[in-house]
Amino acid sequence: MGKSGLTSGIIIGLIFFIISSAGAELFHFVDRNGVIHFSNAPTDPRYKPFTGKKFSSYEPNRYSEKDFNKIIEQKSKKYKVDPALVKAVIRAESSFDPQAVSYAGAQGLMQLMPVTAVNLDVINPFDPEENIEGGVKYLRYLLSLFKNDLKLALAAYHAGEQNVAKHNGIPPIQQTRDYIKKVLDFYKGYGGNIAAKQKEKPIYKVVTADGTVTFTNKPELYKNQQIYLLSMKGK
């Protein structure tokens, strides 16, 4: 699977190089079977302009940890995503290996699937700058889609947004649950701030002298009244 993933990235690059060298605009679309189509003379309404950068060759020793951090900071600022989260995802996905390819064909630092990479205008998923750009852009999309619910966004990044929608929450997939925990642990390690849910205050029933019943979570406002703590069981 790793070999085929690498080959697909090279093929996409060659297609873009050949067409762009001829001075033609490149269009693309992904069909229902996940097949990527390119053309410089689109005849199908599904085609849309391919706005990615020119295919760039990646040199394995070109980037240092300092370079990675600089790219992460730039892309995180551009898409308004916490850089600590981006680092956590990269560490969980590829351990900062730009040439990583998963058994499923996901590629590069942020493990973008070929179809996802194309939709994000990533031409060379093994180029760190392009890969991080696409990955952070995708994270921003998922965070917005799930109203900044970090766990749901991470579940969608790992298992797909369709799976999250299908199960109306985190899918019952152990690998996905393990992945979320791993990323959140790394996120904390990088200084990320995970907002804790506020502890619910117990509800009290207040009965005044005239028999009026009031429900409140601030019993201190009702001095010298009959106050009953309601059971929180089941909440």
MIVEXZA-244715 format. One line per 10 residues: their letters; for each residue x, y, z of C-alpha. Coordinates in nm, 2 decimals, decimal comma, padded with zeros to 4 digits, m for minus. Example, Ala and Ser with C-alpha at 12.3 -4.5 7.8 and 13.67 -1.06 7.14 Angstrom:
AS> 01,23 m00,45 00,78 | 01,37 m00,11 00,71
This chain:
MGKSGLTSGI> 00,00 00,00 00,00 | 00,29 00,24 00,08 | 00,43 00,20 m00,27 | 00,10 00,27 m00,44 | 00,04 00,57 m00,22 | 00,38 00,71 m00,33 | 00,31 00,64 m00,69 | m00,02 00,82 m00,69 | 00,15 01,13 m00,55 | 00,42 01,12 m00,83
IIGLIFFIIS> 00,15 01,06 m01,10 | m00,05 01,37 m00,99 | 00,27 01,57 m00,99 | 00,36 01,46 m01,34 | 00,01 01,53 m01,48 | 00,03 01,88 m01,33 | 00,38 01,94 m01,46 | 00,30 01,83 m01,82 | m00,02 02,04 m01,84 | 00,13 02,35 m01,67
SAGAELFHFV> 00,43 02,33 m01,89 | 00,20 02,36 m02,19 | 00,06 02,68 m02,04 | m00,29 02,53 m01,99 | m00,51 02,57 m01,69 | m00,57 02,25 m01,49 | m00,91 02,13 m01,37 | m01,00 01,84 m01,15 | m01,28 01,65 m00,98 | m01,32 01,33 m00,77
DRNGVIHFSN> m01,59 01,09 m00,88 | m01,81 00,87 m00,65 | m01,55 00,59 m00,67 | m01,28 00,81 m00,54 | m01,11 00,83 m00,88 | m00,93 01,16 m00,95 | m00,98 01,32 m01,29 | m00,76 01,59 m01,44 | m00,82 01,79 m01,76 | m00,70 02,11 m01,93
APTDPRYKPF> m01,02 02,10 m02,14 | m01,31 02,02 m01,90 | m01,63 01,89 m02,05 | m01,80 01,77 m01,72 | m01,97 02,03 m01,50 | m01,80 01,86 m01,20 | m01,46 01,99 m01,29 | m01,33 02,28 m01,09 | m01,00 02,48 m01,12 | m00,71 02,32 m00,95
TGKKFSSYEP> m00,55 02,61 m00,76 | m00,26 02,43 m00,60 | 00,10 02,53 m00,63 | 00,33 02,39 m00,89 | 00,45 02,04 m00,81 | 00,77 02,06 m00,60 | 01,03 01,80 m00,54 | 01,09 01,71 m00,18 | 01,44 01,67 m00,05 | 01,44 01,44 00,27
NRYSEKDFNK> 01,71 01,63 00,45 | 01,59 01,98 00,35 | 01,37 02,04 00,66 | 01,48 02,05 01,02 | 01,26 02,06 01,34 | 01,30 02,44 01,34 | 01,16 02,44 00,98 | 00,86 02,23 01,08 | 00,78 02,45 01,37 | 00,80 02,76 01,15
IIEQKSKKYK> 00,56 02,61 00,89 | 00,32 02,50 01,17 | 00,32 02,85 01,32 | 00,25 03,01 00,98 | m00,03 02,77 00,88 | m00,19 02,77 01,22 | m00,20 03,15 01,23 | m00,35 03,15 00,87 | m00,63 02,91 00,96 | m00,67 03,01 01,33
VDPALVKAVI> m00,59 02,67 01,47 | m00,38 02,61 01,79 | m00,03 02,52 01,67 | m00,01 02,28 01,97 | m00,30 02,09 01,82 | m00,13 02,07 01,48 | 00,19 01,94 01,64 | m00,01 01,68 01,84 | m00,19 01,56 01,52 | 00,14 01,53 01,33
RAESSFDPQA> 00,31 01,34 01,61 | 00,01 01,10 01,64 | m00,02 01,06 01,26 | 00,34 01,03 01,14 | 00,58 01,10 01,43 | 00,71 01,39 01,21 | 00,81 01,17 00,92 | 00,74 01,36 00,60 | 00,76 01,04 00,39 | 00,52 00,83 00,60
VSYAGAQGLM> 00,26 00,62 00,42 | m00,01 00,43 00,60 | m00,15 00,09 00,51 | m00,46 00,27 00,39 | m00,25 00,50 00,16 | m00,25 00,82 00,38 | 00,05 01,03 00,31 | 00,30 01,27 00,47 | 00,32 01,45 00,80 | m00,05 01,49 00,85
QLMPVTAVNL> m00,14 01,16 00,67 | m00,37 01,30 00,40 | m00,56 01,05 00,19 | m00,49 01,11 m00,19 | m00,85 01,22 m00,26 | m00,85 01,45 00,05 | m00,52 01,60 m00,06 | m00,66 01,68 m00,41 | m00,97 01,84 m00,27 | m00,74 02,05 m00,05
DVINPFDPEE> m00,53 02,15 m00,35 | m00,22 01,96 m00,22 | m00,02 01,85 m00,52 | 00,28 01,69 m00,34 | 00,16 01,54 m00,01 | 00,52 01,45 00,08 | 00,63 01,81 00,08 | 00,60 01,93 00,44 | 00,48 02,28 00,36 | 00,20 02,16 00,13
NIEGGVKYLR> 00,10 01,87 00,36 | 00,08 02,09 00,67 | m00,11 02,36 00,47 | m00,37 02,10 00,37 | m00,39 01,93 00,71 | m00,44 02,25 00,90 | m00,70 02,37 00,65 | m00,88 02,04 00,70 | m00,86 02,07 01,08 | m01,01 02,42 01,06
YLLSLFKNDL> m01,29 02,29 00,85 | m01,37 02,01 01,09 | m01,35 02,23 01,40 | m01,59 02,47 01,23 | m01,82 02,19 01,12 | m01,84 02,04 01,48 | m01,86 02,38 01,65 | m01,51 02,36 01,80 | m01,58 02,03 01,97 | m01,23 01,90 01,97
KLALAAYHAG> m01,31 01,53 02,02 | m01,56 01,52 01,74 | m01,32 01,70 01,51 | m01,04 01,45 01,59 | m01,28 01,16 01,54 | m01,37 01,30 01,20 | m01,01 01,35 01,11 | m00,94 00,98 01,19 | m01,26 00,80 01,09 | m01,42 01,05 00,85
EQNVAKHNGI> m01,69 01,31 00,91 | m01,95 01,07 00,77 | m01,88 00,82 01,05 | m01,93 01,09 01,31 | m02,26 01,20 01,16 | m02,38 00,84 01,12 | m02,32 00,77 01,49 | m02,42 01,12 01,60 | m02,09 01,14 01,80 | m01,76 00,96 01,83
PPIQQTRDYI> m01,79 00,63 01,64 | m01,77 00,31 01,84 | m01,43 00,23 01,69 | m01,16 00,15 01,94 | m00,88 00,27 01,71 | m01,05 00,61 01,68 | m01,11 00,64 02,05 | m00,74 00,55 02,12 | m00,64 00,80 01,85 | m00,84 01,08 02,02
KKVLDFYKGY> m00,68 01,01 02,36 | m00,33 01,00 02,21 | m00,37 01,33 02,03 | m00,52 01,50 02,34 | m00,23 01,37 02,55 | 00,02 01,51 02,31 | m00,18 01,83 02,29 | m00,15 01,87 02,67 | 00,22 01,80 02,64 | 00,26 02,08 02,39
GGNIAAKQKE> 00,08 02,32 02,62 | m00,26 02,30 02,47 | m00,56 02,41 02,67 | m00,85 02,17 02,68 | m01,15 02,35 02,82 | m01,30 02,14 03,10 | m01,67 02,11 03,12 | m01,81 02,32 03,40 | m01,94 02,11 03,69 | m02,32 02,13 03,71
KPIYKVVTAD> m02,45 02,29 04,02 | m02,71 02,10 04,21 | m03,07 02,22 04,19 | m03,27 02,31 04,50 | m03,64 02,34 04,56 | m03,74 02,64 04,78 | m04,08 02,65 04,95 | m04,17 03,00 05,09 | m04,41 03,06 05,38 | m04,70 03,12 05,14
GTVTFTNKPE> m04,64 02,79 04,97 | m04,47 02,93 04,66 | m04,23 02,67 04,51 | m03,91 02,80 04,34 | m03,63 02,60 04,18 | m03,28 02,74 04,20 | m02,91 02,66 04,19 | m02,84 02,95 04,43 | m03,00 02,85 04,77 | m02,80 03,12 04,95
LYKNQQIYLL> m03,05 03,38 04,81 | m03,34 03,22 05,00 | m03,26 03,26 05,37 | m03,50 03,13 05,64 | m03,70 02,93 05,38 | m03,75 02,56 05,34 | m03,48 02,43 05,10 | m03,47 02,08 04,96 | m03,18 01,94 04,76 | m03,31 01,77 04,45
SMKGK> m03,15 01,44 04,34 | m02,90 01,47 04,05 | m02,92 01,10 03,97 | m02,93 01,04 03,60 | m02,79 01,37 03,50
